[in-house]
Amino acid sequence: MGEMIAVKILTSLTEEQTLPAHIRVKWRIGDQKEIERAEKVFASYLADGWIAFSDEPKARQQIFEFDPRCERIILMPPLGGG
């Protein structure tokens, strides 16, 4: 089973970056409907500028495509700055 979570890494976000309350999407390998739903959520967050990381036991690395084999995917909002 895999899961995708969104984390709030800043104390405040701009209005364009409002964070849904504790989003958590889960899927099971072999359940195509759950995988498709998770992939759509993943794609929508990346399209909005969020960054995704696979949180695997060996290492955390940035990912650019949804992989249902990941045990956990962490979504982080875009960082503002200048």
N, C-alpha and C positions, 0 to 999 in steps of 0.2 A: 504494500500500500504506500502511496505517496501523498504528500500534502504540500500546499503552497500557502505561504502566509505573507502578509504585508506588514512591515514594521515601520514605526514612526521614529526616525532618527534625529529629528529636530524638535525643539520644544514648541515651535510654532511653524505653521506652514502658511503659504500665501493662499488666497481664496481659490486659485486655480489648482492647487494641489491638496484639496481637502482629502483626508484619509478616511475611508470607510471604517466603521467600528470593527476592529479585529477580524478582518477578512481571513477566512481559512477555507480553502478548497481542497477536498480530498478526492482521490481516485484509486481504483484498484486495477492492477495489471489485468488485462483481459476484458475489462468493462469499457467497451468502446464509447458509450454515451458519457460516462464520467470523464474519460480521457479527452473527448472532444470539448466538453464543457470547460475543463481545466485549461486546455490549449487556447480556447477563445478568451478566457480571463487573462491568461499570460500575454497573449498578443495585444489585447486592449491596453494593458498596463505599459508594455514596452512602447506602443504607439504614442502614449502620453508622456514618454520620456523617462519612465521608471527604469531602474537597473535590476537585473535578476542575477542571483547567485545560486548555484547548486551547493547545498550544505551537506556534503558527504563526509563520512567519518575520516577519510584520508586528508581531504583538503577542501577549502571553499574556493570556488572559482566562478568568475563571471560567465554567464551563458547568454546566448542570443537566440536560441531556439528551444522550444519546449521539448523536454525529453521525459516521457512517462516513467522511465526507469529510475529517475531521481527519487530518492527517499524524501527529500525536502527541497523546496525551492523558496528562496527568500526574495521578496520584492521590496526595493527601497525607493523612496521618492527621489526625484531629481533634486540636486542641491542648487540652491540659489547662490548667487555671488556676483562678483564683478571685478 
